[in-house]
């Protein structure tokens, strides 16, 4: 669970990164969840886009993927969302969050 200050810090970091995933008409498959899981372990902070032809809204997709990967939803704006999960090996962001 993130505090307001931690969420604000993560939003500022997410502002500069590009979306690396797209949720489209095929929905949220096990393969997509696995890719999110791997990316969260490597990067800790992941931004994604939900396409117009998707059956999910950005909020629904963010909540579903966060629940299946154990991540926290940082932000949902328009058709984009940001997820965060502390990495077990690459603790770059989580080290800074512990000081906030």
Jmol script that loads the backbone (N, CA, C; Angstrom):
load data "model"
ATOM      1  N   UNK A   1       0.854  -1.181   0.000  1.00  0.00           N
ATOM      2  CA  UNK A   1       0.000   0.000   0.000  1.00  0.00           C
ATOM      3  C   UNK A   1       0.894   1.237   0.000  1.00  0.00           C
ATOM      4  N   UNK A   2       0.592   2.151  -0.891  1.00  0.00           N
ATOM      5  CA  UNK A   2       1.396   3.357  -1.040  1.00  0.00           C
ATOM      6  C   UNK A   2       0.750   4.532  -0.316  1.00  0.00           C
ATOM      7  N   UNK A   3       1.592   5.384   0.266  1.00  0.00           N
ATOM      8  CA  UNK A   3       1.094   6.618   0.865  1.00  0.00           C
ATOM      9  C   UNK A   3       0.915   7.656  -0.229  1.00  0.00           C
ATOM     10  N   UNK A   4       0.304   8.761   0.108  1.00  0.00           N
ATOM     11  CA  UNK A   4       0.092   9.832  -0.864  1.00  0.00           C
ATOM     12  C   UNK A   4       1.398  10.412  -1.387  1.00  0.00           C
ATOM     13  N   UNK A   5       2.367  10.589  -0.507  1.00  0.00           N
ATOM     14  CA  UNK A   5       3.663  11.134  -0.926  1.00  0.00           C
ATOM     15  C   UNK A   5       4.409  10.155  -1.825  1.00  0.00           C
ATOM     16  N   UNK A   6       4.341   8.874  -1.515  1.00  0.00           N
ATOM     17  CA  UNK A   6       4.993   7.870  -2.353  1.00  0.00           C
ATOM     18  C   UNK A   6       4.338   7.819  -3.734  1.00  0.00           C
ATOM     19  N   UNK A   7       3.007   7.852  -3.754  1.00  0.00           N
ATOM     20  CA  UNK A   7       2.278   7.839  -5.021  1.00  0.00           C
ATOM     21  C   UNK A   7       2.634   9.075  -5.860  1.00  0.00           C
ATOM     22  N   UNK A   8       2.749  10.218  -5.210  1.00  0.00           N
ATOM     23  CA  UNK A   8       3.111  11.450  -5.900  1.00  0.00           C
ATOM     24  C   UNK A   8       4.521  11.345  -6.494  1.00  0.00           C
ATOM     25  N   UNK A   9       5.446  10.790  -5.744  1.00  0.00           N
ATOM     26  CA  UNK A   9       6.815  10.599  -6.228  1.00  0.00           C
ATOM     27  C   UNK A   9       6.835   9.660  -7.432  1.00  0.00           C
ATOM     28  N   UNK A  10       6.087   8.579  -7.363  1.00  0.00           N
ATOM     29  CA  UNK A  10       6.031   7.629  -8.471  1.00  0.00           C
ATOM     30  C   UNK A  10       5.380   8.242  -9.701  1.00  0.00           C
ATOM     31  N   UNK A  11       4.363   9.073  -9.510  1.00  0.00           N
ATOM     32  CA  UNK A  11       3.747   9.760 -10.655  1.00  0.00           C
ATOM     33  C   UNK A  11       4.754  10.671 -11.341  1.00  0.00           C
ATOM     34  N   UNK A  12       5.595  11.344 -10.555  1.00  0.00           N
ATOM     35  CA  UNK A  12       6.600  12.227 -11.156  1.00  0.00           C
ATOM     36  C   UNK A  12       7.625  11.421 -11.954  1.00  0.00           C
ATOM     37  N   UNK A  13       7.981  10.244 -11.474  1.00  0.00           N
ATOM     38  CA  UNK A  13       8.897   9.380 -12.222  1.00  0.00           C
ATOM     39  C   UNK A  13       8.243   8.836 -13.493  1.00  0.00           C
ATOM     40  N   UNK A  14       6.979   8.492 -13.399  1.00  0.00           N
ATOM     41  CA  UNK A  14       6.263   7.913 -14.532  1.00  0.00           C
ATOM     42  C   UNK A  14       6.020   8.933 -15.636  1.00  0.00           C
ATOM     43  N   UNK A  15       6.074  10.205 -15.293  1.00  0.00           N
ATOM     44  CA  UNK A  15       5.836  11.251 -16.278  1.00  0.00           C
ATOM     45  C   UNK A  15       6.843  11.197 -17.427  1.00  0.00           C
ATOM     46  N   UNK A  16       8.037  10.728 -17.174  1.00  0.00           N
ATOM     47  CA  UNK A  16       9.095  10.739 -18.184  1.00  0.00           C
ATOM     48  C   UNK A  16       9.243   9.420 -18.939  1.00  0.00           C
ATOM     49  N   UNK A  17       8.549   8.363 -18.512  1.00  0.00           N
ATOM     50  CA  UNK A  17       8.720   7.085 -19.199  1.00  0.00           C
ATOM     51  C   UNK A  17       7.630   6.880 -20.247  1.00  0.00           C
ATOM     52  N   UNK A  18       7.964   6.101 -21.266  1.00  0.00           N
ATOM     53  CA  UNK A  18       7.024   5.785 -22.340  1.00  0.00           C
ATOM     54  C   UNK A  18       6.265   4.500 -22.012  1.00  0.00           C
ATOM     55  N   UNK A  19       5.034   4.374 -22.496  1.00  0.00           N
ATOM     56  CA  UNK A  19       4.291   3.121 -22.304  1.00  0.00           C
ATOM     57  C   UNK A  19       4.998   1.967 -23.022  1.00  0.00           C
ATOM     58  N   UNK A  20       5.112   0.830 -22.359  1.00  0.00           N
ATOM     59  CA  UNK A  20       5.774  -0.314 -22.982  1.00  0.00           C
ATOM     60  C   UNK A  20       4.806  -1.449 -23.296  1.00  0.00           C
ATOM     61  N   UNK A  21       3.555  -1.316 -22.865  1.00  0.00           N
ATOM     62  CA  UNK A  21       2.548  -2.340 -23.139  1.00  0.00           C
ATOM     63  C   UNK A  21       1.292  -1.696 -23.694  1.00  0.00           C
ATOM     64  N   UNK A  22       0.539  -2.510 -24.471  1.00  0.00           N
ATOM     65  CA  UNK A  22      -0.774  -2.100 -24.952  1.00  0.00           C
ATOM     66  C   UNK A  22      -1.757  -3.219 -24.664  1.00  0.00           C
ATOM     67  N   UNK A  23      -2.895  -2.849 -24.099  1.00  0.00           N
ATOM     68  CA  UNK A  23      -3.973  -3.809 -23.880  1.00  0.00           C
ATOM     69  C   UNK A  23      -4.976  -3.566 -25.004  1.00  0.00           C
ATOM     70  N   UNK A  24      -5.182  -4.578 -25.845  1.00  0.00           N
ATOM     71  CA  UNK A  24      -6.037  -4.420 -27.013  1.00  0.00           C
ATOM     72  C   UNK A  24      -7.250  -5.318 -26.980  1.00  0.00           C
ATOM     73  N   UNK A  25      -7.724  -5.669 -28.172  1.00  0.00           N
ATOM     74  CA  UNK A  25      -8.955  -6.442 -28.270  1.00  0.00           C
ATOM     75  C   UNK A  25      -8.804  -7.872 -27.772  1.00  0.00           C
ATOM     76  N   UNK A  26      -7.561  -8.369 -27.699  1.00  0.00           N
ATOM     77  CA  UNK A  26      -7.359  -9.725 -27.177  1.00  0.00           C
ATOM     78  C   UNK A  26      -7.490  -9.781 -25.653  1.00  0.00           C
ATOM     79  N   UNK A  27      -7.574  -8.622 -25.008  1.00  0.00           N
ATOM     80  CA  UNK A  27      -7.802  -8.587 -23.564  1.00  0.00           C
ATOM     81  C   UNK A  27      -6.545  -8.836 -22.752  1.00  0.00           C
ATOM     82  N   UNK A  28      -6.753  -9.345 -21.553  1.00  0.00           N
ATOM     83  CA  UNK A  28      -5.653  -9.591 -20.619  1.00  0.00           C
ATOM     84  C   UNK A  28      -5.433 -11.090 -20.528  1.00  0.00           C
ATOM     85  N   UNK A  29      -4.454 -11.564 -21.264  1.00  0.00           N
ATOM     86  CA  UNK A  29      -4.151 -12.990 -21.294  1.00  0.00           C
ATOM     87  C   UNK A  29      -3.096 -13.317 -20.237  1.00  0.00           C
ATOM     88  N   UNK A  30      -2.897 -14.606 -20.009  1.00  0.00           N
ATOM     89  CA  UNK A  30      -1.863 -15.042 -19.076  1.00  0.00           C
ATOM     90  C   UNK A  30      -0.487 -14.602 -19.549  1.00  0.00           C
ATOM     91  N   UNK A  31      -0.289 -14.600 -20.867  1.00  0.00           N
ATOM     92  CA  UNK A  31       0.991 -14.179 -21.426  1.00  0.00           C
ATOM     93  C   UNK A  31       1.255 -12.699 -21.145  1.00  0.00           C
ATOM     94  N   UNK A  32       0.234 -11.859 -21.285  1.00  0.00           N
ATOM     95  CA  UNK A  32       0.381 -10.432 -21.003  1.00  0.00           C
ATOM     96  C   UNK A  32       0.695 -10.199 -19.523  1.00  0.00           C
ATOM     97  N   UNK A  33       0.031 -10.932 -18.656  1.00  0.00           N
ATOM     98  CA  UNK A  33       0.288 -10.812 -17.217  1.00  0.00           C
ATOM     99  C   UNK A  33       1.722 -11.226 -16.897  1.00  0.00           C
ATOM    100  N   UNK A  34       2.208 -12.285 -17.548  1.00  0.00           N
ATOM    101  CA  UNK A  34       3.599 -12.739 -17.356  1.00  0.00           C
ATOM    102  C   UNK A  34       4.582 -11.660 -17.814  1.00  0.00           C
ATOM    103  N   UNK A  35       4.283 -11.009 -18.936  1.00  0.00           N
ATOM    104  CA  UNK A  35       5.152  -9.940 -19.420  1.00  0.00           C
ATOM    105  C   UNK A  35       5.151  -8.750 -18.461  1.00  0.00           C
ATOM    106  N   UNK A  36       3.991  -8.390 -17.935  1.00  0.00           N
ATOM    107  CA  UNK A  36       3.920  -7.336 -16.920  1.00  0.00           C
ATOM    108  C   UNK A  36       4.727  -7.729 -15.690  1.00  0.00           C
ATOM    109  N   UNK A  37       4.599  -8.979 -15.267  1.00  0.00           N
ATOM    110  CA  UNK A  37       5.315  -9.467 -14.098  1.00  0.00           C
ATOM    111  C   UNK A  37       6.827  -9.340 -14.286  1.00  0.00           C
ATOM    112  N   UNK A  38       7.308  -9.755 -15.449  1.00  0.00           N
ATOM    113  CA  UNK A  38       8.739  -9.663 -15.752  1.00  0.00           C
ATOM    114  C   UNK A  38       9.209  -8.210 -15.812  1.00  0.00           C
ATOM    115  N   UNK A  39       8.406  -7.347 -16.429  1.00  0.00           N
ATOM    116  CA  UNK A  39       8.775  -5.933 -16.545  1.00  0.00           C
ATOM    117  C   UNK A  39       8.778  -5.251 -15.183  1.00  0.00           C
ATOM    118  N   UNK A  40       7.821  -5.588 -14.331  1.00  0.00           N
ATOM    119  CA  UNK A  40       7.793  -5.008 -12.989  1.00  0.00           C
ATOM    120  C   UNK A  40       9.001  -5.448 -12.173  1.00  0.00           C
ATOM    121  N   UNK A  41       9.443  -6.673 -12.350  1.00  0.00           N
ATOM    122  CA  UNK A  41      10.632  -7.141 -11.643  1.00  0.00           C
ATOM    123  C   UNK A  41      11.876  -6.401 -12.132  1.00  0.00           C
ATOM    124  N   UNK A  42      11.951  -6.128 -13.414  1.00  0.00           N
ATOM    125  CA  UNK A  42      13.123  -5.464 -13.984  1.00  0.00           C
ATOM    126  C   UNK A  42      13.117  -3.953 -13.753  1.00  0.00           C
ATOM    127  N   UNK A  43      11.937  -3.325 -13.835  1.00  0.00           N
ATOM    128  CA  UNK A  43      11.862  -1.861 -13.814  1.00  0.00           C
ATOM    129  C   UNK A  43      11.199  -1.260 -12.589  1.00  0.00           C
ATOM    130  N   UNK A  44      10.348  -1.997 -11.934  1.00  0.00           N
ATOM    131  CA  UNK A  44       9.539  -1.572 -10.786  1.00  0.00           C
ATOM    132  C   UNK A  44       8.380  -0.647 -11.163  1.00  0.00           C
ATOM    133  N   UNK A  45       8.519   0.152 -12.189  1.00  0.00           N
ATOM    134  CA  UNK A  45       7.488   1.104 -12.591  1.00  0.00           C
ATOM    135  C   UNK A  45       7.204   0.898 -14.074  1.00  0.00           C
ATOM    136  N   UNK A  46       5.931   0.614 -14.410  1.00  0.00           N
ATOM    137  CA  UNK A  46       5.560   0.287 -15.785  1.00  0.00           C
ATOM    138  C   UNK A  46       4.346   1.113 -16.195  1.00  0.00           C
ATOM    139  N   UNK A  47       4.417   1.674 -17.396  1.00  0.00           N
ATOM    140  CA  UNK A  47       3.297   2.431 -17.954  1.00  0.00           C
ATOM    141  C   UNK A  47       2.728   1.648 -19.133  1.00  0.00           C
ATOM    142  N   UNK A  48       1.408   1.643 -19.265  1.00  0.00           N
ATOM    143  CA  UNK A  48       0.745   0.921 -20.350  1.00  0.00           C
ATOM    144  C   UNK A  48      -0.408   1.746 -20.900  1.00  0.00           C
ATOM    145  N   UNK A  49      -0.811   1.388 -22.117  1.00  0.00           N
ATOM    146  CA  UNK A  49      -1.902   2.054 -22.810  1.00  0.00           C
ATOM    147  C   UNK A  49      -3.004   1.045 -23.105  1.00  0.00           C
ATOM    148  N   UNK A  50      -4.251   1.476 -22.983  1.00  0.00           N
ATOM    149  CA  UNK A  50      -5.389   0.636 -23.350  1.00  0.00           C
ATOM    150  C   UNK A  50      -5.947   1.181 -24.666  1.00  0.00           C
ATOM    151  N   UNK A  51      -6.001   0.327 -25.680  1.00  0.00           N
ATOM    152  CA  UNK A  51      -6.477   0.742 -26.991  1.00  0.00           C
ATOM    153  C   UNK A  51      -7.999   0.891 -27.003  1.00  0.00           C
ATOM    154  N   UNK A  52      -8.496   1.640 -27.971  1.00  0.00           N
ATOM    155  CA  UNK A  52      -9.942   1.900 -28.048  1.00  0.00           C
ATOM    156  C   UNK A  52     -10.754   0.647 -28.334  1.00  0.00           C
ATOM    157  N   UNK A  53     -10.146  -0.341 -29.011  1.00  0.00           N
ATOM    158  CA  UNK A  53     -10.892  -1.553 -29.339  1.00  0.00           C
ATOM    159  C   UNK A  53     -10.862  -2.591 -28.214  1.00  0.00           C
ATOM    160  N   UNK A  54     -10.306  -2.249 -27.082  1.00  0.00           N
ATOM    161  CA  UNK A  54     -10.247  -3.160 -25.939  1.00  0.00           C
ATOM    162  C   UNK A  54     -11.602  -3.230 -25.238  1.00  0.00           C
ATOM    163  N   UNK A  55     -11.876  -4.377 -24.654  1.00  0.00           N
ATOM    164  CA  UNK A  55     -13.116  -4.529 -23.892  1.00  0.00           C
ATOM    165  C   UNK A  55     -12.994  -3.953 -22.487  1.00  0.00           C
ATOM    166  N   UNK A  56     -11.786  -3.545 -22.096  1.00  0.00           N
ATOM    167  CA  UNK A  56     -11.525  -3.001 -20.767  1.00  0.00           C
ATOM    168  C   UNK A  56     -11.332  -1.487 -20.834  1.00  0.00           C
ATOM    169  N   UNK A  57     -11.733  -0.798 -19.773  1.00  0.00           N
ATOM    170  CA  UNK A  57     -11.331   0.595 -19.602  1.00  0.00           C
ATOM    171  C   UNK A  57      -9.935   0.575 -18.984  1.00  0.00           C
ATOM    172  N   UNK A  58      -9.289   1.723 -18.943  1.00  0.00           N
ATOM    173  CA  UNK A  58      -7.949   1.784 -18.357  1.00  0.00           C
ATOM    174  C   UNK A  58      -7.983   1.404 -16.880  1.00  0.00           C
ATOM    175  N   UNK A  59      -9.012   1.835 -16.163  1.00  0.00           N
ATOM    176  CA  UNK A  59      -9.135   1.509 -14.726  1.00  0.00           C
ATOM    177  C   UNK A  59      -9.332   0.016 -14.527  1.00  0.00           C
ATOM    178  N   UNK A  60     -10.200  -0.599 -15.325  1.00  0.00           N
ATOM    179  CA  UNK A  60     -10.453  -2.033 -15.198  1.00  0.00           C
ATOM    180  C   UNK A  60      -9.197  -2.842 -15.514  1.00  0.00           C
ATOM    181  N   UNK A  61      -8.487  -2.455 -16.576  1.00  0.00           N
ATOM    182  CA  UNK A  61      -7.268  -3.166 -16.954  1.00  0.00           C
ATOM    183  C   UNK A  61      -6.200  -3.014 -15.876  1.00  0.00           C
ATOM    184  N   UNK A  62      -6.037  -1.806 -15.356  1.00  0.00           N
ATOM    185  CA  UNK A  62      -5.042  -1.563 -14.310  1.00  0.00           C
ATOM    186  C   UNK A  62      -5.349  -2.384 -13.061  1.00  0.00           C
ATOM    187  N   UNK A  63      -6.608  -2.385 -12.642  1.00  0.00           N
ATOM    188  CA  UNK A  63      -6.991  -3.141 -11.446  1.00  0.00           C
ATOM    189  C   UNK A  63      -6.797  -4.638 -11.640  1.00  0.00           C
ATOM    190  N   UNK A  64      -7.167  -5.149 -12.817  1.00  0.00           N
ATOM    191  CA  UNK A  64      -7.029  -6.581 -13.102  1.00  0.00           C
ATOM    192  C   UNK A  64      -5.567  -7.013 -13.123  1.00  0.00           C
ATOM    193  N   UNK A  65      -4.734  -6.270 -13.824  1.00  0.00           N
ATOM    194  CA  UNK A  65      -3.314  -6.630 -13.926  1.00  0.00           C
ATOM    195  C   UNK A  65      -2.619  -6.458 -12.580  1.00  0.00           C
ATOM    196  N   UNK A  66      -2.967  -5.396 -11.853  1.00  0.00           N
ATOM    197  CA  UNK A  66      -2.373  -5.185 -10.526  1.00  0.00           C
ATOM    198  C   UNK A  66      -2.725  -6.328  -9.585  1.00  0.00           C
ATOM    199  N   UNK A  67      -3.961  -6.791  -9.637  1.00  0.00           N
ATOM    200  CA  UNK A  67      -4.376  -7.893  -8.769  1.00  0.00           C
ATOM    201  C   UNK A  67      -3.643  -9.186  -9.127  1.00  0.00           C
ATOM    202  N   UNK A  68      -3.436  -9.417 -10.411  1.00  0.00           N
ATOM    203  CA  UNK A  68      -2.797 -10.670 -10.849  1.00  0.00           C
ATOM    204  C   UNK A  68      -1.284 -10.650 -10.696  1.00  0.00           C
ATOM    205  N   UNK A  69      -0.667  -9.462 -10.587  1.00  0.00           N
ATOM    206  CA  UNK A  69       0.789  -9.382 -10.442  1.00  0.00           C
ATOM    207  C   UNK A  69       1.231  -8.964  -9.047  1.00  0.00           C
ATOM    208  N   UNK A  70       0.287  -8.560  -8.203  1.00  0.00           N
ATOM    209  CA  UNK A  70       0.647  -8.100  -6.864  1.00  0.00           C
ATOM    210  C   UNK A  70       1.211  -6.688  -6.862  1.00  0.00           C
ATOM    211  N   UNK A  71       0.853  -5.897  -7.869  1.00  0.00           N
ATOM    212  CA  UNK A  71       1.362  -4.531  -7.994  1.00  0.00           C
ATOM    213  C   UNK A  71       0.362  -3.528  -7.430  1.00  0.00           C
ATOM    214  N   UNK A  72       0.796  -2.283  -7.324  1.00  0.00           N
ATOM    215  CA  UNK A  72      -0.072  -1.178  -6.905  1.00  0.00           C
ATOM    216  C   UNK A  72      -0.357  -0.302  -8.110  1.00  0.00           C
ATOM    217  N   UNK A  73      -1.604   0.150  -8.233  1.00  0.00           N
ATOM    218  CA  UNK A  73      -1.953   1.104  -9.286  1.00  0.00           C
ATOM    219  C   UNK A  73      -1.515   2.482  -8.802  1.00  0.00           C
ATOM    220  N   UNK A  74      -0.629   3.110  -9.549  1.00  0.00           N
ATOM    221  CA  UNK A  74      -0.129   4.433  -9.180  1.00  0.00           C
ATOM    222  C   UNK A  74      -1.045   5.518  -9.730  1.00  0.00           C
ATOM    223  N   UNK A  75      -1.434   5.361 -11.007  1.00  0.00           N
ATOM    224  CA  UNK A  75      -2.172   6.426 -11.668  1.00  0.00           C
ATOM    225  C   UNK A  75      -2.930   5.864 -12.866  1.00  0.00           C
ATOM    226  N   UNK A  76      -4.108   6.402 -13.105  1.00  0.00           N
ATOM    227  CA  UNK A  76      -4.868   6.109 -14.317  1.00  0.00           C
ATOM    228  C   UNK A  76      -5.337   7.445 -14.874  1.00  0.00           C
ATOM    229  N   UNK A  77      -4.881   7.763 -16.080  1.00  0.00           N
ATOM    230  CA  UNK A  77      -5.294   9.002 -16.742  1.00  0.00           C
ATOM    231  C   UNK A  77      -5.659   8.672 -18.175  1.00  0.00           C
ATOM    232  N   UNK A  78      -6.883   8.959 -18.556  1.00  0.00           N
ATOM    233  CA  UNK A  78      -7.324   8.695 -19.925  1.00  0.00           C
ATOM    234  C   UNK A  78      -7.240   7.223 -20.243  1.00  0.00           C
ATOM    235  N   UNK A  79      -6.465   6.892 -21.262  1.00  0.00           N
ATOM    236  CA  UNK A  79      -6.314   5.494 -21.653  1.00  0.00           C
ATOM    237  C   UNK A  79      -4.977   4.914 -21.217  1.00  0.00           C
ATOM    238  N   UNK A  80      -4.285   5.568 -20.297  1.00  0.00           N
ATOM    239  CA  UNK A  80      -2.996   5.094 -19.803  1.00  0.00           C
ATOM    240  C   UNK A  80      -3.058   4.829 -18.303  1.00  0.00           C
ATOM    241  N   UNK A  81      -2.217   3.885 -17.881  1.00  0.00           N
ATOM    242  CA  UNK A  81      -2.119   3.613 -16.450  1.00  0.00           C
ATOM    243  C   UNK A  81      -0.687   3.251 -16.091  1.00  0.00           C
ATOM    244  N   UNK A  82      -0.365   3.421 -14.807  1.00  0.00           N
ATOM    245  CA  UNK A  82       0.981   3.164 -14.292  1.00  0.00           C
ATOM    246  C   UNK A  82       0.869   2.200 -13.122  1.00  0.00           C
ATOM    247  N   UNK A  83       1.719   1.172 -13.131  1.00  0.00           N
ATOM    248  CA  UNK A  83       1.776   0.191 -12.052  1.00  0.00           C
ATOM    249  C   UNK A  83       3.151   0.210 -11.401  1.00  0.00           C
ATOM    250  N   UNK A  84       3.183  -0.085 -10.096  1.00  0.00           N
ATOM    251  CA  UNK A  84       4.445  -0.163  -9.355  1.00  0.00           C
ATOM    252  C   UNK A  84       4.452  -1.421  -8.495  1.00  0.00           C
ATOM    253  N   UNK A  85       5.595  -2.074  -8.480  1.00  0.00           N
ATOM    254  CA  UNK A  85       5.824  -3.176  -7.553  1.00  0.00           C
ATOM    255  C   UNK A  85       7.310  -3.200  -7.226  1.00  0.00           C
ATOM    256  N   UNK A  86       7.645  -3.281  -5.949  1.00  0.00           N
ATOM    257  CA  UNK A  86       9.050  -3.325  -5.547  1.00  0.00           C
ATOM    258  C   UNK A  86       9.699  -4.598  -6.075  1.00  0.00           C
ATOM    259  N   UNK A  87      10.875  -4.439  -6.640  1.00  0.00           N
ATOM    260  CA  UNK A  87      11.615  -5.559  -7.202  1.00  0.00           C
ATOM    261  C   UNK A  87      12.353  -6.310  -6.096  1.00  0.00           C
ATOM    262  N   UNK A  88      12.518  -7.588  -6.294  1.00  0.00           N
ATOM    263  CA  UNK A  88      13.271  -8.382  -5.323  1.00  0.00           C
ATOM    264  C   UNK A  88      14.780  -8.219  -5.521  1.00  0.00           C
ATOM    265  N   UNK A  89      15.203  -7.968  -6.769  1.00  0.00           N
ATOM    266  CA  UNK A  89      16.634  -7.876  -7.082  1.00  0.00           C
ATOM    267  C   UNK A  89      17.081  -6.458  -7.413  1.00  0.00           C
ATOM    268  N   UNK A  90      16.312  -5.728  -8.214  1.00  0.00           N
ATOM    269  CA  UNK A  90      16.696  -4.402  -8.696  1.00  0.00           C
ATOM    270  C   UNK A  90      15.956  -3.324  -7.920  1.00  0.00           C
ATOM    271  N   UNK A  91      16.409  -3.012  -6.738  1.00  0.00           N
ATOM    272  CA  UNK A  91      15.684  -2.095  -5.856  1.00  0.00           C
ATOM    273  C   UNK A  91      16.169  -0.659  -6.043  1.00  0.00           C
ATOM    274  N   UNK A  92      15.893  -0.069  -7.182  1.00  0.00           N
ATOM    275  CA  UNK A  92      16.272   1.317  -7.429  1.00  0.00           C
ATOM    276  C   UNK A  92      15.244   2.282  -6.845  1.00  0.00           C
ATOM    277  N   UNK A  93      14.010   2.112  -7.247  1.00  0.00           N
ATOM    278  CA  UNK A  93      12.947   3.034  -6.831  1.00  0.00           C
ATOM    279  C   UNK A  93      12.512   2.754  -5.395  1.00  0.00           C
ATOM    280  N   UNK A  94      12.420   1.486  -5.034  1.00  0.00           N
ATOM    281  CA  UNK A  94      11.906   1.145  -3.705  1.00  0.00           C
ATOM    282  C   UNK A  94      12.826   1.639  -2.599  1.00  0.00           C
ATOM    283  N   UNK A  95      14.118   1.755  -2.880  1.00  0.00           N
ATOM    284  CA  UNK A  95      15.042   2.294  -1.880  1.00  0.00           C
ATOM    285  C   UNK A  95      14.718   3.773  -1.616  1.00  0.00           C
ATOM    286  N   UNK A  96      14.418   4.513  -2.660  1.00  0.00           N
ATOM    287  CA  UNK A  96      14.058   5.923  -2.507  1.00  0.00           C
ATOM    288  C   UNK A  96      12.698   6.068  -1.832  1.00  0.00           C
ATOM    289  N   UNK A  97      11.783   5.156  -2.127  1.00  0.00           N
ATOM    290  CA  UNK A  97      10.442   5.233  -1.513  1.00  0.00           C
ATOM    291  C   UNK A  97      10.478   5.009  -0.013  1.00  0.00           C
ATOM    292  N   UNK A  98      11.401   4.206   0.433  1.00  0.00           N
ATOM    293  CA  UNK A  98      11.458   3.915   1.871  1.00  0.00           C
ATOM    294  C   UNK A  98      11.880   5.144   2.670  1.00  0.00           C
ATOM    295  N   UNK A  99      12.520   6.113   2.018  1.00  0.00           N
ATOM    296  CA  UNK A  99      12.937   7.344   2.701  1.00  0.00           C
ATOM    297  C   UNK A  99      11.823   8.385   2.755  1.00  0.00           C
ATOM    298  N   UNK A 100      10.786   8.190   1.931  1.00  0.00           N
ATOM    299  CA  UNK A 100       9.705   9.176   1.881  1.00  0.00           C
ATOM    300  C   UNK A 100       8.702   8.897   2.984  1.00  0.00           C
TER     301      UNK A 100
END
end "model"
wireframe off; spacefill off
backbone 0.3
color backbone group
